[in-house]
């Protein structure tokens, strides 16, 4: 699978470990940065990751920051992105199965490497169930127009 991964400065270490683990598992991984721990702004990396997932360059994205909250918020501003912030594998599985999540967010300050790997595995292995979930997923990219 083609996967892109990006983080902020707080998650550079987790990103490096996950990148190597994913490559060892046979995935093609695009590391969108950063490479060092100097302070950076998570929206810059979230937007970059959102773009390559949305344009089909990669099939899935993994977004990391200290809590996972900021980078997931920036990712979800793109209408083609469905980024799920998770902390355990069942949520990662359900995000794929029910919500067709194309990106996964994790918090490096909250999630250890073994739990992060379990979440990523669940996210990558699960398929979207479609069916009754499809109409709900379609609505995520097409919010209703409201008028006053």
N, C-alpha and C positions, 0 to 999 in steps of 0.2 A: 504494500500500500504506500502511496505517496503521502507523506505527512509533513507539515510545517510546524515548527515550534518557536516560540518567542517568549521573552520574559522582560521583567524590569531588573534593576540591580539586585533586588532582594532575593531573586530566584535564579540567579546565574548558575549557582552550584547544582540545584535540582535540575535545571535545564540540561546541563552538561551530562549528568548521570542518566537522565531519561533518554537523551539523544543517543548516547552510546548503547544503552540497553535496546533501544528500538532498532538501531543499525544491526546489532548482533542478532536480533530476531528476524532480520531479512527485509526490513522496511527501508524505503528511500526517504531520507530525512533532510529537509531544508531548515537549517538553523538561521533564523532571521535576526538573531542578536538579542541583546548585546553580548560582547565577548568578555567583558571585564565588569568588575563590581562598582565602577564609578556611578554616581547617581544619574539616573535617566528618568524620563517621564513615561509611565506605563501606557498612556493613550497612543504615543507614537508607535510603539511596538504592537499594540492591539489593533490599530488601524492597518498597519502593514500586514499583519497576519490575516485580518479580515479580508483584505483585498485579494490575497493569493488563494484563499479558500473560495471566495465568491467568484473569481474568474476561472476556476477549475484547474489552476496550476497544480494544486494538491487536492486530495480527497478529504482530508481531515486536518484540523488544527488543534494544537495544544498550547494554551495560554497560561502563563505563570506570573504571579507577582507575590508580594509578601502574604497577602490574605486571599488572593484570587478575586477579590471583589472589584477592584478598580479596573483591572484588565478585562474582566468579563463585561463590565458595564460599557467600556469603550468598544469592545467587539460587537455587542448587541445593538449598537447604534447603526450598524450596516443592515439594511433590510434583508439581505440574503444570508445573514448569519444567525444561527441558533446555538449560542454558547451557553453551556450548562456549567455552573460552578458546583462542584461536588467535593465531598470529603470521604466518601466510602463507595465501594463498588456497586451496590444496588442502585444508588442514584445514578451512577454512570450508565449502567445497563438500561434503566428506565428512560433516561434522557435520550438514548438512541431508539429504544423500542417504541416509546410513545410520542416523543417529541422530535424525532429525526434530527437530533443535535448533530451539527457538523463540526463543532468545536467543543473542547473540554477545557475548563479552567480549574486550576488547583492553587492553593495557597502554600507557598514554601515554608512559611513560618508556622503553619498549622498542620501540615501533612508530611509525615516521614516518607522516606524513599520506598519502603516496602508497600505502604498503603497507596502511594502515588502510582506505583507499578500496577497494583491490583485494580485501581480505578481506570488507568489507561488501558489495561487488558480488557476489562469489561466494556469499555467504550469502543474499542476497535473490533471486538469479536461480535458484538450484538448487531442485528439488522433491524431496520425500521419495520414495524408491524403493518403499517399502512391501514387500510380499512377505515374504521370509524375515527382513527386518529388523523387521517389525511386532511379532512376539512378543517380541523383545528390548526394543524401545521400551516396550511395555506393561509389562514387568517393572520398568522404571525408576520408575514411579509406584506400583507395588504390591510393595514389598519383602517377602520371605517372613517369616512370623512364626516366630520360633525360641523354643523352650522348653528349659529346663534339665533 
